[in-house]
Amino acid sequence: AARDATACRLWLHDLVDASVQALGMGEPGGAPGARSPDAARPLAPFAIGGVHAIVMPPAGYGAMQPRFLECLRWLRGAFDGDRLSLGFVHRPGPDAALRLLQLEWLSSEAGVPLLATNDPRCHDPARRPLQDVLTAIRARRTVDALRHLARTAAVDAAHGCAWDGPSLAPGGAACLEGPEGIVRMLAGVPDEVRAAAMARAAEVAARCAGFSMSMLRYRYPAESVPPGRTPDAHLRALVEAGAAERWPEASGGVPARVRAQLEHELSIIADLGYAPYFLTVHGIVAFARGRGILCQGRGAAANSATCYCLGITAVDPTRSEMLFERFISRERDEPPDIDVDFEHERREEVIQHVYATYGRARAALCAEVACYRGRSAIRDVGRALGMPDDLVGLLAGAADWWGEAEGIEGLRERVRDGGTHGPRLARLRERGRDPGEPGLRRLFAIAGELRGFPRHLSQHAGGFVVTDGPLCELVPVRNAAMEDRTVIEWDKDDIEAMGMLKVDVLALGMLTAIRKAIDLGNAHPAPGVPHPLEYRTVPAED
């Protein structure tokens, strides 16, 4: 495939600048291409202690380009200590000896030790067909087309039109190998080089072996607590102030039943350590109300008198029987989840307030991970295997015919039996296709494996995660497609499993309509209607 002269080309420092911006650590410096890799720039993404990196050199003669050596030297300075290695993949061939000499020279020049690896793409050789299909899907080509490109790579490179997209792994290099397998792959490499590269691989593996996700410790931000106060004391003070506003002493004060409910709720919140979460939500709501942005908490939070006193919800606890344990309980020990709706036309102001308060280094939206289901798996696998679009559409429709519960497995059984159950599969024979042919069996086998795999990443409707330290120390972070937004690569289920608290900042068009109606009512007051009219003062029966 010929290179497009107008296509965007990224250097390593461009990606570093992008990650720095995504983490909120600084601004990019200079115009594109104006800086060399050793120019000063924020190194926050690489300064996290314990992070190890393996640089995989470009294929062919790209490793000897001056630009790669500059980047390698710069990375050596960025990864202080002994946290950088140069990956060494030995593949037999006429250029294997020359390739080894090049990597040895690069290692010596940059001061980066060689590390033996086989550049694995999957953990089990049985998954190799699935890995090839996934690579083809990512490249938007067929598996056969990628195999052809691999066979003609040397000729294409000589003519300056080599394919530089995703490529299939060479035979025997796609799967994880133990020490014996790596030694076997390094046959022909001088003993001294092989021993050093193997020792480096074992050393890095030993460093990583002690890591567990349970080692990650989430800490809630402390900005919402003024100096000299504990989160629980500050929350109680705000609740008392809100209760006094809603039930003034002149009207009899806080009812005894509500007082008992508040004490019960505050006790549970203190025992579970959730006071900072309530303070954060209160701060966001207070900002919105200060800007005249109508907002309203909903869901299980409506069972909380504490949320009512903080102005998060508008459900009067004197008018209903509240079950706080539906929201938070000691027995479940699950993080609270308060959904707050804001006017859809002004929610972006609230989102940018969260970023301004905590910084993009410590606040980001959750992701939504869309996974393969029966129909989408058959479509993508069929295209990757080079099947005609109309046949793929027919098969995908047949999978959907029986529903997701049976889906691919039901189709596979029918194809295996050579049957044509159902009007859609009956059309296979009309097209001259044998339902039991190996190609269809392969399609359904791979599609069955692919079902449940992540297909693409999108942005959550408004679930924010905020932390006390940099988010990049806990989760992967990236820029969203929308300007001035940062997204983590975990979804809400991952967040819950890690015990991280999420604040939902959602948009609701009806709140915009209600706010405009309230503004209209205040502009034209009517007898018997409270003035000025507010959302929380609208009669419950209205």
VONUDREN-979260 format. One record per residue (C-alpha): x, y, z. Coordinates in nm, 4 decimals. Each point is the difference from the previous one (the first is absolute). Layout:
N
xx X yy Y zz Z
...
This chain:
542
xx 0.0000 yy 0.0000 zz 0.0000
xx 0.1524 yy 0.3293 zz -0.1038
xx 0.0537 yy 0.2565 zz 0.2718
xx -0.2241 yy 0.3049 zz -0.0040
xx 0.2288 yy 0.3025 zz -0.0094
xx -0.2648 yy 0.2067 zz 0.1781
xx -0.0592 yy -0.2557 zz 0.2794
xx 0.0715 yy 0.0979 zz 0.3590
xx 0.3249 yy -0.1359 zz 0.1438
xx 0.0564 yy 0.0017 zz 0.3746
xx 0.3347 yy -0.0074 zz 0.1783
xx 0.0513 yy -0.1246 zz 0.3516
xx 0.0108 yy 0.3490 zz 0.1501
xx -0.3388 yy 0.0747 zz -0.1608
xx -0.1509 yy -0.2921 zz 0.1884
xx 0.1740 yy 0.1112 zz 0.3185
xx -0.1478 yy 0.3475 zz -0.0365
xx -0.3449 yy -0.1486 zz -0.0617
xx 0.0239 yy -0.2163 zz 0.3115
xx 0.1257 yy 0.2949 zz 0.2033
xx -0.3043 yy 0.2030 zz -0.1054
xx -0.2331 yy -0.2913 zz 0.0698
xx 0.1399 yy -0.0275 zz 0.3498
xx -0.0200 yy 0.3756 zz 0.0499
xx 0.3711 yy 0.0201 zz 0.0725
xx 0.0933 yy 0.2804 zz -0.2338
xx -0.0300 yy 0.1518 zz -0.3421
xx 0.1645 yy -0.1153 zz -0.3211
xx 0.3037 yy 0.2031 zz -0.0907
xx 0.0641 yy 0.1501 zz -0.3395
xx -0.1425 yy -0.0626 zz -0.3420
xx -0.0182 yy -0.3512 zz -0.1457
xx 0.3448 yy -0.1195 zz -0.1008
xx 0.1676 yy 0.3017 zz 0.1625
xx 0.1602 yy -0.1957 zz 0.2854
xx 0.2392 yy -0.2898 zz 0.0198
xx -0.0725 yy -0.2916 zz 0.2345
xx 0.2578 yy 0.1217 zz 0.2521
xx -0.1710 yy 0.3389 zz 0.0438
xx -0.1307 yy 0.0800 zz 0.3468
xx -0.3585 yy -0.1043 zz 0.0652
xx -0.2070 yy -0.1311 zz 0.2909
xx 0.0879 yy -0.3618 zz 0.0778
xx -0.2904 yy -0.0725 zz 0.2342
xx -0.1372 yy -0.3017 zz -0.1930
xx 0.3384 yy -0.1731 zz 0.0304
xx 0.0935 yy 0.1182 zz 0.3482
xx -0.2235 yy -0.2473 zz 0.1837
xx 0.2182 yy -0.2237 zz 0.2121
xx -0.0152 yy -0.3666 zz -0.0888
xx -0.1020 yy 0.0533 zz -0.3643
xx 0.2191 yy -0.2087 zz -0.2325
xx 0.0163 yy 0.0449 zz -0.3775
xx 0.1204 yy -0.2227 zz -0.2827
xx 0.0754 yy 0.1805 zz -0.3261
xx -0.0688 yy -0.2171 zz -0.3044
xx 0.2318 yy 0.1152 zz -0.2829
xx -0.1454 yy 0.0602 zz -0.3471
xx 0.0085 yy -0.2848 zz -0.2462
xx 0.2623 yy -0.0217 zz -0.2710
xx 0.2507 yy 0.2812 zz -0.0167
xx -0.2230 yy 0.2498 zz 0.1801
xx 0.1861 yy -0.0725 zz 0.3222
xx 0.3080 yy 0.1717 zz -0.1432
xx -0.1787 yy 0.3244 zz -0.0798
xx 0.1546 yy 0.2910 zz 0.1978
xx -0.3456 yy 0.0949 zz 0.1244
xx -0.0437 yy -0.3334 zz 0.1782
xx 0.3359 yy 0.0310 zz 0.1737
xx -0.0912 yy 0.3528 zz 0.1155
xx -0.3297 yy -0.1247 zz 0.1391
xx 0.1712 yy -0.2915 zz 0.1738
xx 0.2505 yy 0.2326 zz 0.1657
xx -0.2762 yy 0.2341 zz 0.1074
xx -0.2017 yy -0.2868 zz 0.1478
xx 0.3097 yy -0.1142 zz 0.1875
xx -0.0021 yy 0.3335 zz 0.1786
xx -0.3760 yy -0.0003 zz 0.0527
xx -0.0042 yy -0.3451 zz 0.1603
xx 0.2435 yy 0.0704 zz 0.2792
xx 0.1752 yy -0.2884 zz 0.1702
xx -0.0139 yy -0.3393 zz -0.1627
xx -0.3527 yy 0.0040 zz -0.1449
xx 0.0600 yy -0.0103 zz -0.3758
xx 0.0888 yy -0.2947 zz -0.2253
xx 0.0465 yy -0.0506 zz -0.3733
xx -0.2056 yy -0.2919 zz -0.1268
xx 0.1931 yy -0.2619 zz -0.1943
xx -0.2000 yy -0.2332 zz -0.2265
xx 0.2113 yy -0.2529 zz -0.1889
xx -0.1538 yy -0.1279 zz -0.3208
xx 0.2087 yy -0.2285 zz -0.2227
xx 0.0732 yy 0.1431 zz -0.3419
xx 0.2753 yy 0.1381 zz -0.2227
xx 0.0089 yy 0.3294 zz 0.1928
xx -0.0122 yy -0.1521 zz 0.3513
xx 0.3729 yy 0.0493 zz 0.0715
xx -0.0041 yy 0.3595 zz -0.1267
xx -0.3124 yy 0.0738 zz 0.2038
xx 0.1728 yy -0.1292 zz 0.3132
xx 0.3040 yy 0.2207 zz -0.0603
xx -0.2262 yy 0.3026 zz -0.0434
xx -0.1824 yy -0.0620 zz 0.3264
xx 0.3247 yy -0.0612 zz 0.1893
xx 0.1342 yy 0.3322 zz -0.1276
xx -0.3227 yy 0.1818 zz 0.0947
xx 0.0079 yy -0.1554 zz 0.3454
xx 0.3573 yy 0.1132 zz 0.0533
xx -0.0510 yy 0.3509 zz -0.1397
xx -0.3165 yy 0.0751 zz 0.2007
xx 0.0937 yy -0.1930 zz 0.3136
xx -0.3165 yy -0.2097 zz -0.0169
xx 0.0372 yy -0.3760 zz 0.0631
xx -0.1364 yy -0.2560 zz -0.2442
xx -0.2970 yy -0.2067 zz 0.1166
xx -0.0915 yy -0.3309 zz -0.1626
xx -0.3614 yy -0.0277 zz -0.1137
xx -0.1998 yy -0.1513 zz -0.2824
xx -0.2455 yy 0.2936 zz -0.0255
xx -0.3037 yy -0.2132 zz 0.1002
xx -0.3494 yy 0.0867 zz -0.1207
xx -0.1999 yy -0.2655 zz 0.1893
xx 0.0515 yy -0.2417 zz 0.2882
xx -0.0944 yy -0.3310 zz -0.1654
xx 0.0896 yy -0.1363 zz -0.3467
xx -0.3625 yy -0.1130 zz -0.0380
xx -0.1020 yy 0.3685 zz -0.0049
xx 0.2222 yy 0.0798 zz -0.2984
xx -0.2895 yy -0.0077 zz -0.2543
xx -0.1987 yy 0.2367 zz 0.2217
xx 0.3014 yy 0.2301 zz 0.0325
xx 0.0442 yy 0.0089 zz -0.3781
xx -0.3665 yy 0.0918 zz -0.0461
xx 0.0229 yy 0.2756 zz 0.2626
xx 0.3057 yy 0.1418 zz -0.1772
xx -0.1873 yy -0.0040 zz -0.3314
xx -0.2998 yy 0.1753 zz 0.1565
xx 0.2285 yy 0.2692 zz 0.1398
xx 0.1751 yy 0.0416 zz -0.3355
xx -0.3348 yy -0.0051 zz -0.1874
xx 0.1367 yy -0.2626 zz -0.2330
xx -0.0459 yy -0.3720 zz -0.0416
xx 0.2274 yy -0.2573 zz 0.1585
xx 0.1090 yy -0.1192 zz -0.3447
xx 0.0866 yy 0.3566 zz -0.1040
xx 0.2206 yy 0.0432 zz 0.3076
xx 0.1721 yy -0.3306 zz -0.0710
xx 0.0711 yy 0.1162 zz -0.3556
xx 0.1439 yy 0.3276 zz 0.1331
xx 0.2243 yy -0.1966 zz 0.2360
xx 0.1323 yy -0.2117 zz -0.2888
xx 0.0743 yy 0.3052 zz -0.2148
xx 0.1290 yy 0.2215 zz 0.2829
xx 0.3630 yy -0.0062 zz -0.1141
xx -0.0850 yy 0.0899 zz -0.3602
xx -0.2450 yy 0.2695 zz 0.1096
xx 0.2618 yy 0.1529 zz 0.2313
xx 0.2526 yy 0.0094 zz -0.2828
xx -0.2501 yy 0.1958 zz -0.2089
xx -0.0899 yy 0.2357 zz 0.2868
xx -0.3608 yy -0.1148 zz 0.0310
xx 0.0109 yy -0.2407 zz 0.2955
xx -0.3179 yy -0.0512 zz 0.2016
xx 0.0435 yy 0.1749 zz 0.3369
xx -0.3338 yy -0.0950 zz 0.1583
xx -0.0824 yy -0.2930 zz 0.2298
xx 0.1628 yy -0.3219 zz -0.1197
xx -0.0293 yy -0.3667 zz 0.0815
xx 0.2579 yy -0.1405 zz 0.2385
xx 0.2639 yy -0.2220 zz -0.1630
xx -0.0449 yy -0.3727 zz 0.0499
xx 0.1016 yy -0.1183 zz 0.3452
xx 0.0257 yy 0.3540 zz 0.1371
xx -0.3593 yy 0.0671 zz 0.0936
xx -0.0336 yy -0.1781 zz 0.3349
xx 0.1516 yy 0.0200 zz 0.3440
xx 0.3015 yy -0.2233 zz 0.0524
xx 0.1736 yy -0.1276 zz 0.3097
xx 0.3787 yy 0.0229 zz 0.0520
xx 0.0576 yy -0.3197 zz -0.1986
xx -0.1983 yy 0.1349 zz -0.2951
xx 0.1931 yy 0.3273 zz -0.0022
xx 0.3308 yy -0.1857 zz 0.0141
xx -0.1135 yy -0.2104 zz -0.2957
xx -0.0938 yy 0.3122 zz -0.1952
xx 0.3409 yy 0.1551 zz 0.0755
xx 0.1887 yy -0.2923 zz -0.1518
xx 0.2840 yy 0.1402 zz -0.2064
xx 0.0449 yy 0.3079 zz 0.2188
xx 0.3434 yy 0.0228 zz 0.1680
xx -0.0083 yy -0.1476 zz 0.3502
xx 0.1065 yy 0.3224 zz 0.1727
xx -0.2717 yy 0.2098 zz -0.1661
xx -0.2650 yy -0.2673 zz 0.0556
xx 0.0863 yy -0.0379 zz 0.3681
xx -0.0076 yy 0.3765 zz 0.0634
xx -0.3308 yy 0.0489 zz -0.1843
xx -0.1582 yy -0.2963 zz 0.1812
xx 0.1237 yy 0.1243 zz 0.3372
xx -0.1493 yy 0.3439 zz -0.0676
xx -0.3340 yy -0.1561 zz -0.0945
xx -0.0017 yy -0.2073 zz 0.3196
xx 0.0867 yy 0.3078 zz 0.2073
xx -0.2831 yy 0.2119 zz -0.1418
xx -0.2436 yy -0.2912 zz 0.0323
xx 0.0964 yy -0.0412 zz 0.3666
xx -0.0635 yy 0.3709 zz 0.0626
xx -0.3446 yy -0.0207 zz -0.1595
xx -0.0946 yy -0.3288 zz 0.1665
xx -0.0717 yy 0.1677 zz 0.3319
xx -0.2641 yy 0.2322 zz -0.1411
xx -0.3691 yy -0.0514 zz 0.0732
xx -0.3013 yy 0.2205 zz -0.0677
xx -0.0709 yy -0.0160 zz 0.3731
xx 0.3122 yy 0.2118 zz 0.0523
xx -0.1750 yy 0.3014 zz -0.1521
xx -0.1278 yy 0.2264 zz 0.2756
xx -0.2702 yy 0.2504 zz -0.0841
xx -0.0029 yy 0.3189 zz 0.2068
xx -0.2834 yy 0.2477 zz -0.0139
xx 0.0952 yy 0.3673 zz -0.0530
xx 0.0105 yy 0.2247 zz 0.3026
xx -0.0842 yy 0.3368 zz -0.1647
xx -0.3586 yy -0.0131 zz 0.1223
xx 0.1080 yy 0.0140 zz 0.3671
xx 0.1137 yy 0.3354 zz 0.1479
xx 0.3181 yy 0.0024 zz 0.2094
xx -0.0450 yy -0.1008 zz 0.3612
xx -0.3096 yy -0.2121 zz -0.0600
xx -0.0541 yy -0.3673 zz -0.0646
xx -0.2214 yy -0.1077 zz -0.2911
xx -0.2631 yy -0.1357 zz 0.2390
xx -0.0093 yy 0.3199 zz 0.2068
xx -0.0274 yy 0.2182 zz -0.3111
xx -0.2751 yy -0.2172 zz -0.1453
xx -0.1964 yy 0.0186 zz 0.3262
xx 0.0347 yy 0.3784 zz 0.0051
xx -0.1337 yy 0.0302 zz -0.3560
xx -0.2873 yy -0.2381 zz 0.0731
xx -0.0939 yy 0.1951 zz 0.3135
xx 0.0058 yy 0.3275 zz -0.1950
xx -0.2157 yy -0.1497 zz -0.2752
xx -0.2443 yy -0.1476 zz 0.2512
xx -0.0338 yy 0.3365 zz 0.1781
xx -0.0770 yy 0.1654 zz -0.3348
xx -0.2689 yy -0.2513 zz -0.0879
xx -0.1565 yy -0.0195 zz 0.3479
xx 0.0575 yy 0.3403 zz 0.1666
xx -0.0273 yy 0.0273 zz 0.3773
xx -0.2865 yy 0.2433 zz -0.0492
xx -0.1971 yy -0.2834 zz -0.1587
xx 0.0819 yy -0.2557 zz 0.2675
xx 0.3485 yy -0.1061 zz -0.1096
xx 0.1068 yy -0.3381 zz -0.1335
xx -0.2676 yy -0.2674 zz 0.0625
xx 0.1030 yy -0.2752 zz 0.2414
xx -0.0438 yy -0.2700 zz -0.2651
xx 0.2271 yy 0.1847 zz -0.2427
xx 0.2568 yy 0.0623 zz 0.2740
xx 0.0135 yy -0.3724 zz 0.0781
xx 0.0317 yy -0.0783 zz -0.3718
xx 0.2884 yy 0.2454 zz -0.0385
xx 0.1882 yy -0.1442 zz 0.2965
xx -0.0462 yy -0.3498 zz -0.1387
xx 0.1285 yy 0.0989 zz -0.3435
xx 0.2961 yy 0.2018 zz 0.1279
xx 0.1045 yy -0.2934 zz 0.2175
xx 0.0085 yy -0.2385 zz -0.2969
xx 0.1809 yy 0.2552 zz -0.2176
xx 0.2640 yy 0.0500 zz 0.2704
xx 0.0483 yy -0.3744 zz 0.0537
xx 0.0522 yy -0.0620 zz -0.3730
xx 0.2149 yy 0.3104 zz -0.0580
xx -0.2211 yy 0.1513 zz -0.2713
xx -0.0152 yy 0.3567 zz 0.1324
xx 0.2480 yy 0.1359 zz -0.2624
xx -0.2214 yy -0.1393 zz -0.2763
xx -0.3089 yy 0.1832 zz 0.1288
xx 0.2060 yy 0.3179 zz 0.0376
xx 0.1204 yy -0.0246 zz -0.3594
xx -0.3525 yy -0.0421 zz -0.1360
xx -0.1167 yy 0.2876 zz 0.2207
xx 0.2785 yy 0.2208 zz -0.1398
xx -0.1020 yy -0.0759 zz -0.3589
xx -0.3670 yy 0.0644 zz 0.0735
xx 0.0827 yy 0.3214 zz 0.1867
xx 0.2003 yy 0.1229 zz -0.2995
xx -0.2926 yy -0.0717 zz -0.2331
xx -0.2513 yy 0.1758 zz 0.2238
xx 0.2347 yy 0.2954 zz 0.0333
xx 0.0013 yy 0.0286 zz -0.3792
xx -0.3762 yy -0.0353 zz -0.0213
xx 0.0254 yy -0.3464 zz -0.1564
xx -0.2947 yy -0.2173 zz 0.0959
xx 0.1040 yy -0.3419 zz 0.1287
xx -0.1627 yy -0.2919 zz 0.1756
xx 0.1294 yy -0.3237 zz 0.1515
xx -0.1930 yy -0.3155 zz -0.0780
xx 0.0021 yy -0.3743 zz 0.0499
xx 0.0728 yy -0.1619 zz 0.3352
xx 0.1349 yy 0.3308 zz 0.1348
xx -0.3644 yy 0.1117 zz 0.0317
xx -0.0142 yy -0.2286 zz 0.3048
xx 0.2465 yy 0.2224 zz 0.1845
xx -0.0942 yy 0.2830 zz 0.2357
xx 0.3674 yy 0.0993 zz -0.0080
xx -0.0205 yy 0.0596 zz -0.3757
xx -0.3165 yy 0.2049 zz 0.0530
xx 0.1683 yy 0.2233 zz 0.2583
xx 0.3037 yy 0.0439 zz -0.2264
xx -0.2259 yy 0.1138 zz -0.2840
xx 0.0891 yy -0.2982 zz -0.2179
xx -0.3558 yy -0.1361 zz -0.0141
xx -0.3415 yy 0.1607 zz 0.0486
xx -0.1837 yy -0.2921 zz 0.1631
xx -0.1342 yy 0.1236 zz 0.3363
xx 0.0634 yy -0.2727 zz 0.2609
xx -0.3081 yy 0.1114 zz 0.1924
xx -0.2223 yy -0.1016 zz -0.2905
xx 0.1270 yy -0.3551 zz -0.0503
xx 0.1457 yy -0.2998 zz 0.1782
xx 0.3679 yy -0.0134 zz -0.0918
xx 0.2071 yy -0.3176 zz -0.0145
xx 0.3574 yy 0.1278 zz 0.0120
xx 0.1409 yy -0.3531 zz -0.0229
xx -0.1304 yy -0.0146 zz -0.3573
xx 0.2576 yy 0.2703 zz -0.0686
xx 0.2853 yy -0.0953 zz 0.2360
xx 0.0299 yy -0.2842 zz 0.2483
xx 0.2678 yy -0.1455 zz 0.2221
xx -0.0854 yy -0.3510 zz -0.1146
xx 0.0492 yy 0.0615 zz -0.3734
xx 0.3034 yy 0.2251 zz 0.0496
xx -0.0401 yy 0.1322 zz -0.3546
xx 0.1112 yy 0.3498 zz -0.1046
xx -0.2892 yy 0.2481 zz -0.0175
xx -0.1180 yy 0.1120 zz -0.3409
xx -0.1705 yy 0.3394 zz -0.0203
xx -0.1347 yy 0.0911 zz -0.3429
xx -0.0497 yy 0.3740 zz -0.0421
xx -0.1798 yy 0.1380 zz -0.3049
xx 0.0848 yy 0.3482 zz -0.1278
xx -0.1528 yy 0.2162 zz -0.2707
xx 0.1181 yy -0.1536 zz -0.3228
xx 0.0877 yy 0.3388 zz -0.1495
xx 0.2339 yy 0.0884 zz 0.2883
xx 0.1438 yy -0.3294 zz 0.1191
xx 0.3312 yy 0.0697 zz -0.1711
xx 0.0511 yy 0.2904 zz 0.2437
xx -0.0253 yy -0.2473 zz 0.2873
xx 0.2385 yy -0.2464 zz -0.1670
xx 0.2612 yy 0.2696 zz -0.0548
xx -0.0457 yy 0.1095 zz 0.3624
xx 0.0970 yy -0.3521 zz 0.1129
xx 0.3110 yy 0.0112 zz -0.2206
xx 0.0861 yy 0.3487 zz 0.1280
xx -0.0430 yy -0.1055 zz 0.3632
xx 0.2000 yy -0.3229 zz -0.0081
xx 0.2072 yy 0.0408 zz -0.3152
xx 0.0048 yy -0.2355 zz -0.2952
xx 0.2747 yy -0.1929 zz 0.1772
xx -0.2464 yy -0.1126 zz 0.2663
xx -0.3446 yy 0.0056 zz -0.1630
xx -0.1298 yy -0.1898 zz -0.3011
xx -0.3158 yy -0.1530 zz -0.1408
xx -0.0571 yy -0.3750 zz 0.0025
xx -0.0026 yy -0.1994 zz -0.3198
xx -0.2657 yy -0.2198 zz -0.1521
xx 0.1371 yy -0.3220 zz -0.1474
xx -0.2123 yy -0.1350 zz -0.2835
xx 0.0539 yy -0.3748 zz -0.0411
xx -0.0591 yy -0.2375 zz -0.2874
xx -0.3339 yy -0.1742 zz -0.0155
xx -0.1098 yy -0.2710 zz -0.2393
xx -0.0940 yy 0.2145 zz -0.2951
xx 0.2958 yy 0.2412 zz 0.0143
xx 0.2458 yy -0.2868 zz 0.0538
xx -0.1231 yy -0.1824 zz -0.3110
xx 0.0132 yy 0.3176 zz -0.2104
xx 0.3571 yy 0.0955 zz 0.0970
xx 0.1381 yy -0.3551 zz -0.0143
xx -0.1697 yy -0.0646 zz -0.3345
xx 0.1540 yy 0.3116 zz -0.1529
xx 0.3435 yy -0.0881 zz 0.1429
xx -0.0258 yy -0.3450 zz -0.1591
xx -0.0862 yy 0.1574 zz -0.3355
xx -0.3583 yy -0.1223 zz -0.0290
xx -0.2406 yy 0.1929 zz -0.2245
xx -0.1947 yy 0.2751 zz 0.1760
xx -0.3391 yy -0.1389 zz -0.0987
xx 0.0880 yy -0.3421 zz 0.1450
xx 0.1317 yy 0.1566 zz 0.3184
xx -0.3210 yy 0.2019 zz 0.0331
xx -0.2090 yy -0.3125 zz -0.0475
xx 0.1925 yy -0.1911 zz 0.2678
xx -0.0049 yy 0.2925 zz 0.2424
xx -0.3747 yy 0.0313 zz -0.0460
xx -0.0404 yy -0.3712 zz 0.0644
xx 0.1915 yy 0.0301 zz 0.3265
xx -0.2303 yy 0.2798 zz 0.1056
xx -0.3031 yy -0.2085 zz -0.1037
xx 0.0399 yy -0.2351 zz 0.2967
xx 0.0917 yy 0.2766 zz 0.2411
xx 0.3155 yy 0.0622 zz 0.2017
xx -0.0650 yy -0.2881 zz 0.2410
xx 0.0476 yy -0.2611 zz -0.2716
xx 0.1720 yy 0.2172 zz -0.2597
xx 0.3290 yy -0.1318 zz -0.1369
xx -0.0129 yy -0.3294 zz 0.1876
xx -0.3388 yy -0.0826 zz -0.1540
xx 0.1253 yy 0.0920 zz -0.3443
xx 0.3152 yy -0.2050 zz 0.0490
xx -0.2038 yy -0.3071 zz 0.0934
xx -0.2227 yy 0.0403 zz -0.3042
xx 0.2972 yy 0.0475 zz -0.2294
xx 0.1841 yy -0.2946 zz 0.1553
xx -0.3025 yy -0.2222 zz -0.0632
xx -0.0267 yy 0.1259 zz -0.3564
xx -0.3570 yy 0.1077 zz 0.0709
xx -0.1875 yy 0.2973 zz -0.1383
xx -0.2398 yy 0.0702 zz 0.2833
xx -0.1760 yy 0.3329 zz -0.0315
xx -0.0777 yy 0.2090 zz -0.3068
xx 0.3301 yy 0.1912 zz 0.0067
xx 0.2307 yy -0.3017 zz 0.0133
xx -0.2095 yy -0.1689 zz -0.2711
xx 0.1212 yy 0.2747 zz -0.2324
xx 0.3573 yy -0.1310 zz 0.0340
xx -0.0787 yy -0.2977 zz -0.2213
xx -0.1805 yy 0.2311 zz -0.2422
xx 0.3316 yy 0.1852 zz -0.0351
xx 0.1810 yy -0.3259 zz -0.0696
xx 0.1760 yy -0.0015 zz 0.3397
xx 0.0251 yy -0.3128 zz 0.2110
xx -0.0950 yy 0.0884 zz 0.3608
xx 0.2563 yy -0.2526 zz 0.1241
xx 0.2942 yy 0.1265 zz -0.2059
xx 0.3302 yy 0.0608 zz 0.1874
xx -0.0024 yy 0.3735 zz -0.0696
xx -0.3290 yy 0.0529 zz 0.1806
xx 0.1049 yy -0.2234 zz 0.2854
xx 0.3171 yy 0.2044 zz 0.0371
xx -0.2014 yy 0.3210 zz -0.0046
xx -0.2300 yy -0.1112 zz 0.2804
xx 0.2837 yy -0.1469 zz 0.2056
xx 0.1978 yy 0.3270 zz -0.0036
xx -0.3129 yy 0.2158 zz 0.0431
xx -0.0918 yy -0.2075 zz 0.3041
xx 0.3413 yy 0.0708 zz 0.1526
xx -0.0273 yy 0.3684 zz -0.0861
xx -0.3377 yy 0.0484 zz 0.1671
xx 0.0441 yy 0.1971 zz 0.3207
xx 0.3295 yy 0.1602 zz -0.1135
xx 0.0194 yy 0.3821 zz 0.0163
xx -0.0931 yy 0.1492 zz -0.3359
xx 0.0469 yy 0.3719 zz 0.0591
xx 0.0343 yy 0.2538 zz 0.2776
xx -0.2407 yy 0.2875 zz 0.0464
xx -0.0667 yy 0.2647 zz 0.2633
xx -0.2324 yy -0.0471 zz 0.2961
xx -0.2998 yy 0.2318 zz 0.0117
xx 0.1456 yy 0.1940 zz 0.2923
xx 0.1640 yy -0.2248 zz 0.2600
xx 0.2957 yy 0.1868 zz 0.1536
xx 0.2839 yy -0.1563 zz 0.1985
xx 0.2077 yy 0.2362 zz 0.2135
xx 0.3055 yy -0.0964 zz 0.2030
xx 0.2391 yy 0.1487 zz 0.2532
xx 0.3065 yy -0.0777 zz -0.2127
xx 0.0631 yy -0.0286 zz -0.3748
xx -0.2545 yy -0.2240 zz -0.1717
xx 0.2732 yy -0.1487 zz -0.2184
xx 0.1350 yy -0.1804 zz 0.3062
xx -0.3228 yy -0.2013 zz 0.0171
xx -0.1559 yy -0.0225 zz -0.3469
xx 0.0879 yy 0.0627 zz -0.3661
xx -0.1015 yy 0.3523 zz -0.1063
xx -0.0657 yy 0.1425 zz -0.3453
xx -0.1393 yy 0.3114 zz -0.1661
xx -0.3636 yy -0.0224 zz -0.1034
xx -0.1074 yy 0.0803 zz -0.3552
xx -0.1767 yy 0.3082 zz 0.1366
xx 0.2287 yy 0.2917 zz 0.0797
xx 0.1041 yy 0.0621 zz 0.3624
xx -0.1113 yy -0.3412 zz 0.1250
xx 0.2028 yy -0.2843 zz 0.1464
xx -0.1164 yy -0.3624 zz 0.0144
xx 0.1309 yy -0.2992 zz 0.1906
xx -0.0018 yy -0.3355 zz -0.1777
xx -0.1989 yy -0.1854 zz 0.2681
xx -0.3778 yy -0.0242 zz 0.0095
xx -0.2325 yy 0.0378 zz 0.2978
xx 0.0220 yy -0.3691 zz 0.0893
xx 0.3808 yy 0.0191 zz 0.0166
xx -0.0260 yy 0.3111 zz 0.2156
xx -0.2369 yy -0.1732 zz 0.2405
xx 0.2215 yy -0.3094 zz 0.0200
xx 0.2965 yy 0.2196 zz 0.0937
xx -0.2003 yy 0.1834 zz 0.2686
xx 0.0336 yy 0.3359 zz -0.1764
xx -0.2779 yy 0.2531 zz 0.0514
xx -0.1819 yy 0.1439 zz -0.3011
xx -0.2013 yy 0.3214 zz -0.0247
xx -0.2599 yy 0.0018 zz -0.2781
xx -0.0390 yy 0.3405 zz -0.1674
xx -0.2878 yy -0.0650 zz -0.2409
xx -0.2029 yy 0.2111 zz -0.2425
xx -0.3803 yy 0.0172 zz -0.0088
xx -0.1907 yy 0.2059 zz -0.2535
xx -0.3135 yy 0.0103 zz 0.2175
xx 0.1911 yy 0.1946 zz 0.2686
xx 0.0773 yy 0.2641 zz -0.2615
xx -0.3696 yy 0.0205 zz -0.0833
xx -0.0934 yy 0.0231 zz 0.3708
xx 0.2547 yy 0.2736 zz 0.0634
xx -0.1354 yy 0.2020 zz -0.2914
xx -0.3545 yy -0.0522 zz 0.1308
xx 0.1064 yy 0.1222 zz 0.3463
xx 0.1651 yy 0.3050 zz -0.1552
xx -0.3186 yy 0.0706 zz -0.1928
xx -0.2106 yy -0.0378 zz 0.3165
xx 0.2247 yy 0.2387 zz 0.1930
xx -0.0163 yy 0.2514 zz -0.2829
xx -0.3814 yy -0.0097 zz 0.0168
xx -0.0950 yy -0.0695 zz 0.3633
xx -0.3510 yy -0.1299 zz 0.0675
xx -0.2083 yy 0.0342 zz 0.3159
xx 0.0440 yy -0.2883 zz 0.2424
xx 0.3303 yy -0.1162 zz -0.1556
xx 0.3169 yy 0.0361 zz 0.2150
xx 0.2249 yy 0.2740 zz -0.1274
xx 0.2763 yy -0.0353 zz -0.0927
xx -0.0851 yy -0.3549 zz -0.1058
xx 0.2750 yy -0.2601 zz 0.0497
xx 0.0194 yy -0.3640 zz -0.0968
xx -0.0051 yy -0.1201 zz 0.3593
xx -0.2891 yy 0.2296 zz 0.0952
xx -0.2339 yy -0.1285 zz -0.2706
xx -0.2915 yy -0.1622 zz 0.1893
xx 0.0401 yy -0.3789 zz 0.0096
xx -0.3557 yy -0.0437 zz -0.1300
xx 0.0636 yy 0.2211 zz -0.3032
